[in-house]
Amino acid sequence: MPITSRQITTADLIPDADYALQRRERRLALLPVKRLRRVSLGPVCTFIFENYDTMLFQVQEMLLTEKGGLDQIPDELAAYNPLIPQGAELVATVMFEIDDEVRREQTLVRLGGVEDTFFIQIGSDKAIGVPEGDEERTRDDGKTSSVHFLRFALSSDQVARFRDPATQILIGCAHEQYSHLAGLTPATRAELSRDL
């Protein structure tokens, strides 16, 4: 399937009973890929770069656990297909992972608007993250969500430099309350290059 039109369709899905039998094997096969696509940014933020395989797994998981049958499929495809990169872009689920509920609330209330401050730095150039969809992730009281979905569109020059091992690639957040940078390992970079 062309890199610019990757979508999950009903033809890609297998029945829940078959998936249940294959679930463990599929999860084990996907784990090394998911590890490469997971990048920590500072002490409590994690990027998970999504692709067709991670989203197909997620759709199958939702169908299996929620047991909504055929009626559930359109909603799951509508929710997860937008998170599949369509060439010249990376798509990430960004999560603030704080187990302590009180600390989580205190942190998220300080991070209003954080969804507009994430970026990927390719050498000296930045690709700014654009929140996915039209759902506001920061409430009127200033508290942000613990999960954000971001799309990073890259120019053809940025794609070429992303693939060049001599170019440093960083992910970052420029929010005044959470200013952090993290470098991509060569293995992560190679994995993400497959999306471009």
N, C-alpha and C positions, 0 to 999 in steps of 0.2 A: 504494500500500500504506500502511495507517495507520502513523503515526510510532511507535506503541507495539508494532508487531508486524513490524518489518523483519527479515527473515531471508533468507539465500541458500538457494535450493532447487535441486534438480537441473535444474529447468526454466529457471533463470537461467544455467546453464552452457552453453558452446558446445564442440563437439568440439575436441580439441587441434589438429588440422590447421587448422581454421578460425581458432582463436585465434592460432596461429603466424603466419598471414597478416595478422592484425589487430593483433598485439602492439605493434609500433612505434607505430602510430597511437593505440592505446588508452593507451599509456604517455605519449605526448606530450600527449594530451588531459587526462590526470590530473595531470601535473606541476604546473600552476599551483595546482590544488586542494591537492595535497600540500604545496607550499611554504607556503600559508596555514595549514595544519594542523600545521606544524612550528615549535616554539618552543624556543629554547635557554634553559636554566636554569643559570646559572653556567658555568664553563669546560668541563665535561665531560659535562653532562647534557642530554638532549634529550627533549622531549615530542612525540609524534606523536599527534594526536587522530584517532581512527579513525571511519569511518562505513561505510555499506553499500558505497559505491563503492570505497573503499580495500581493504575486505575481499574484495569480489568479485574485484578485480584480484589480490590475494594468493592466493586459492584457485585462480584460473586459472593463475597462475605456478607454484604448487606442482604442480598436475596436469601441466602441460607439462614441467617440469624433472624431476620424479620418475618420470613415466611409469607410474604405478600403475594407470591405467585406472579402470574403474567401481568396482573394489574399494577404491580410495583415496578416493573421494568422501565416504563417510560420516565418515571420520576428519578430513578437511579441514573439512567443515561443522561438525563437533563442536568443532574447535579454533578456528575463526574466527568463527562466528556469535555466540558470547558477547561478542565485541569490537565488535559493532554496537550503538550507543546505541538505547535503546528509549523515547525521549521523556524529558523532565525529567532527563536525565543526560548526562554527557560520559564518554567512554571513551578512555583514552590508553595507548599503549605508551610506557614511559619507559626510556630507554637511557643507560647510562654508556658513552661512546665514548672509549676511550683506546687508541691504537694500540700504544704500548710495553707489551709483556707484563708486564714487571717492575713498572712503574708502575701498570698496571691491577690486578695482584694486590695491591699495597700499598694502593691506594685502596679496593678492594672489601672488603678485610679490616677496614678502619676504618669501613665503612658498614653494619654489621650492623643489621637492623631498619629500614633507611631506607624500606622499602616502606610503613611505617605512618606516615610523617611528611610526605607530600605533601598539598598542599591547593590549592584554588582560592579566592581571596579576592574576594568580590563586595561592593564597598564595604567596610564594616567586618565583614562576616559571612564565615565560612569554610565551605566544603564540603570535608570530609576525604576523601581518596582511600581506597578500600577495595580491597585486592588481589583480583584476579579468581581464582576457582577455589580449590581447596583445597591447591594445591601450595605448600609453604613455600619462600620465596625467599631466606631466610637459613639457612645451614647451621649445624650444631652448633658448628663452630669459629669462628662469628661472621662468616664471609665471606658477603656478599650476592651475588646474581646481577647480571650486567650489564644484564639486561632484566627489567622489571616490567610487569604489566598491571593498570591501575587503573581503577576505576569511581567517578565523582563524582556522587552523587545530589543533585539540587537541589530545594528546595521550590518551590512555585508563586511565592512572593514572590521567591526568588532568581532564578528564570527571568525574571520581569518586570524585575528590576533588571539582570540580565545583558544584556537587550535594550535597556536604557536607556543611550544614549550618554553621559549625564552621570555614570554610575557607573563608577568605576575597577575594572578586572578585572586581577588578578594571579594568576600561578601561583607556588607556592613549595614549599620544602622546609625543614622545621624540625629536621632532624637536626643534632646538635651538631657533627658533622664536615663538614656540607655545608649550611650555612644560606644560602639564596639566594632572591631574589624576581625575577620578570620580568613586565613588563606585556604585555598583549595589544594588538597594533595594532588600529585600527578595522577593517581588512580581515579580520584573523583572527577578531576578535570577530563580525563579520557572518557569516563562513563557519560558525563554530561555532554560532551562533544557529539555523542551519538544523537542527541536531540536536535542538533542544529543543522 
